[in-house]
Amino acid sequence: MIKVMEYEIELEHFLTKSGEKSKQYIHLRLERLSYQSILHIVKGRMLERIRTNRDSIEQYTNFEEAQARVTGLIKQLLKEGFTPQDVKILQDADIKYANLRTREKAYVYDKAKWHYNDDYPKILLPFQAYVHTGMFVTWLIINNLLFYKIADEYQESIHLVKQGKMSGARFFEKHLDGSLSSNDLSEEGNAFARQYLNKDDNVYLTDYIDCLAGSLPSEYHVQDSLENYKKVELIIDERYYKFKNFNI
């Protein structure tokens, strides 16, 4: 047993399942304290540059019950095609990701100024170039997927966005200078955005146009309104649900 502060790690299991684009993993860690046992269940995906994770905790007063829960989970995971692995794989992966983040330049998802070209409608105000990515920023704020330092620095404006009193486009303009990059998102936010909002295959922009701009002259004519955001929010939520459940 490994002693860690006031508790002991009684059981630890790490299982993976390889897919076409990523590797799913489950990390089970059962800790025993003097008065209870705590089971940590971490699920996620190991991608090329980042690891996603969802952590849940179960508490047990009876250690044997907690052990039985772990045994049952492992049996179910084996049936689903997961394979037991050395937990050192997870530790080595996190070291690799940390090194990549140190060396890697920020990935820019979009800049408003990129859209001021010959195709931008001259009759529209420059602000309209902020609207499409701004709605994605609204979604990031509502789902707490911005980088924590940005969230701390602009707490007042983030509160206004969550209340529907400020649009994500205004936040994008005022606080991010019309540029959304990997430095602005949390790890989970970046993992999702890398697949959904990237320069090579911008699925988000396609969804946005299909949802809001189908009858308009261009995507830049979409009104920056809460009503329009609520429409596209449903689509982003569905994409995110699929992403979280390993289906993208």
JOZICOR-V176161 format. One record per residue. N is the residue number from 1. RES is the residue in one small letter. SS is DSSP state (alpha for helix, beta for strand, coil for the rest). PSI is psi as a letter, one per 40 degrees, with the letter a starting at -180 (NA if undefined). OMEGA is omega in whole degrees, 0 to 359 (* if undefined). Layout:
N_RES_SS_PSI_OMEGA + N_RES_SS_PSI_OMEGA
This chain:
1_m_coil_i_181 + 2_i_beta_h_180 + 3_k_beta_h_179 + 4_v_beta_h_181 + 5_m_coil_b_187 + 6_e_coil_e_180 + 7_y_beta_i_179 + 8_e_beta_h_175 + 9_i_beta_h_183 + 10_e_beta_d_182 + 11_l_beta_i_176 + 12_e_beta_h_181 + 13_h_beta_i_179 + 14_f_beta_h_183 + 15_l_beta_i_180 + 16_t_beta_i_176 + 17_k_beta_h_185 + 18_s_beta_h_175 + 19_g_coil_a_183 + 20_e_coil_d_186 + 21_k_coil_e_184 + 22_s_coil_i_178 + 23_k_beta_h_174 + 24_q_beta_i_176 + 25_y_beta_i_173 + 26_i_beta_h_179 + 27_h_beta_h_180 + 28_l_beta_h_179 + 29_r_beta_h_181 + 30_l_beta_h_181 + 31_e_beta_i_178 + 32_r_beta_h_173 + 33_l_coil_i_183 + 34_s_coil_d_186 + 35_y_coil_e_180 + 36_q_coil_i_174 + 37_s_beta_i_182 + 38_i_beta_h_178 + 39_l_beta_h_176 + 40_h_beta_h_178 + 41_i_beta_h_181 + 42_v_beta_h_179 + 43_k_beta_i_178 + 44_g_beta_a_179 + 45_r_beta_i_175 + 46_m_beta_h_181 + 47_l_coil_a_183 + 48_e_coil_d_186 + 49_r_coil_e_188 + 50_i_coil_i_176 + 51_r_beta_h_175 + 52_t_coil_i_178 + 53_n_coil_i_172 + 54_r_beta_h_186 + 55_d_beta_h_174 + 56_s_beta_i_184 + 57_i_beta_h_174 + 58_e_beta_h_183 + 59_q_beta_h_182 + 60_y_beta_h_173 + 61_t_coil_d_180 + 62_n_coil_h_184 + 63_f_alpha_d_180 + 64_e_alpha_d_177 + 65_e_alpha_d_178 + 66_a_alpha_d_177 + 67_q_alpha_d_180 + 68_a_alpha_d_178 + 69_r_alpha_d_179 + 70_v_alpha_d_179 + 71_t_alpha_d_180 + 72_g_alpha_d_179 + 73_l_alpha_d_181 + 74_i_alpha_d_178 + 75_k_alpha_d_180 + 76_q_alpha_d_181 + 77_l_alpha_d_177 + 78_l_alpha_d_177 + 79_k_alpha_d_182 + 80_e_coil_e_176 + 81_g_coil_e_177 + 82_f_coil_i_180 + 83_t_beta_h_177 + 84_p_beta_h_180 + 85_q_beta_i_174 + 86_d_coil_h_181 + 87_v_coil_e_178 + 88_k_alpha_d_177 + 89_i_alpha_d_180 + 90_l_alpha_d_180 + 91_q_alpha_d_179 + 92_d_alpha_d_179 + 93_a_alpha_d_180 + 94_d_alpha_d_176 + 95_i_alpha_d_179 + 96_k_alpha_d_180 + 97_y_alpha_d_180 + 98_a_alpha_d_178 + 99_n_alpha_d_179 + 100_l_alpha_d_180 + 101_r_alpha_d_180 + 102_t_alpha_d_184 + 103_r_alpha_d_191 + 104_e_coil_h_174 + 105_k_coil_i_179 + 106_a_coil_h_176 + 107_y_coil_h_182 + 108_v_beta_h_180 + 109_y_beta_d_180 + 110_d_beta_i_171 + 111_k_beta_h_180 + 112_a_alpha_d_184 + 113_k_alpha_e_177 + 114_w_alpha_d_187 + 115_h_alpha_e_179 + 116_y_coil_g_179 + 117_n_coil_a_184 + 118_d_coil_d_182 + 119_d_coil_e_182 + 120_y_coil_h_182 + 121_p_coil_h_184 + 122_k_coil_d_182 + 123_i_coil_e_183 + 124_l_coil_i_174 + 125_l_coil_i_179 + 126_p_alpha_d_182 + 127_f_alpha_d_183 + 128_q_alpha_e_177 + 129_a_alpha_e_180 + 130_y_alpha_e_195 + 131_v_alpha_d_187 + 132_h_alpha_d_177 + 133_t_alpha_d_178 + 134_g_alpha_d_178 + 135_m_alpha_d_175 + 136_f_alpha_d_176 + 137_v_alpha_d_175 + 138_t_alpha_d_181 + 139_w_alpha_d_178 + 140_l_alpha_d_181 + 141_i_alpha_d_182 + 142_i_alpha_d_181 + 143_n_coil_e_175 + 144_n_coil_f_183 + 145_l_coil_e_172 + 146_l_beta_i_176 + 147_f_coil_h_190 + 148_y_alpha_d_180 + 149_k_alpha_d_177 + 150_i_alpha_d_179 + 151_a_alpha_d_179 + 152_d_alpha_d_184 + 153_e_alpha_d_185 + 154_y_coil_f_183 + 155_q_alpha_d_184 + 156_e_alpha_d_180 + 157_s_alpha_d_178 + 158_i_alpha_d_177 + 159_h_alpha_d_179 + 160_l_alpha_d_178 + 161_v_alpha_d_181 + 162_k_alpha_d_178 + 163_q_alpha_e_183 + 164_g_coil_e_182 + 165_k_coil_e_174 + 166_m_coil_h_179 + 167_s_coil_i_175 + 168_g_alpha_d_178 + 169_a_alpha_d_177 + 170_r_alpha_d_176 + 171_f_alpha_d_179 + 172_f_alpha_d_180 + 173_e_alpha_d_188 + 174_k_alpha_d_189 + 175_h_alpha_d_181 + 176_l_coil_e_178 + 177_d_coil_f_177 + 178_g_coil_f_179 + 179_s_beta_h_179 + 180_l_beta_h_182 + 181_s_beta_i_180 + 182_s_alpha_d_178 + 183_n_alpha_e_185 + 184_d_alpha_e_187 + 185_l_beta_i_172 + 186_s_coil_i_178 + 187_e_alpha_d_179 + 188_e_alpha_d_178 + 189_g_alpha_d_178 + 190_n_alpha_d_180 + 191_a_alpha_d_179 + 192_f_alpha_d_184 + 193_a_alpha_d_180 + 194_r_alpha_d_179 + 195_q_alpha_d_189 + 196_y_alpha_d_187 + 197_l_coil_g_179 + 198_n_coil_i_187 + 199_k_coil_d_184 + 200_d_coil_d_183 + 201_d_coil_g_187 + 202_n_coil_g_180 + 203_v_alpha_d_180 + 204_y_alpha_d_182 + 205_l_alpha_d_176 + 206_t_alpha_d_178 + 207_d_alpha_d_182 + 208_y_alpha_d_180 + 209_i_alpha_d_180 + 210_d_alpha_d_184 + 211_c_alpha_d_192 + 212_l_alpha_d_189 + 213_a_coil_e_185 + 214_g_coil_d_183 + 215_s_coil_e_182 + 216_l_coil_i_180 + 217_p_coil_d_179 + 218_s_coil_i_177 + 219_e_alpha_e_181 + 220_y_alpha_e_180 + 221_h_alpha_e_180 + 222_v_coil_h_180 + 223_q_coil_h_178 + 224_d_coil_g_184 + 225_s_coil_i_177 + 226_l_alpha_d_179 + 227_e_alpha_d_178 + 228_n_alpha_d_178 + 229_y_alpha_d_182 + 230_k_alpha_d_178 + 231_k_alpha_d_183 + 232_v_alpha_d_178 + 233_e_alpha_d_180 + 234_l_alpha_d_181 + 235_i_alpha_d_179 + 236_i_alpha_d_178 + 237_d_alpha_d_180 + 238_e_alpha_d_177 + 239_r_alpha_d_181 + 240_y_alpha_d_178 + 241_y_alpha_d_179 + 242_k_alpha_d_178 + 243_f_alpha_d_181 + 244_k_alpha_d_181 + 245_n_coil_f_170 + 246_f_coil_f_184 + 247_n_coil_e_178 + 248_i_coil_NA_*
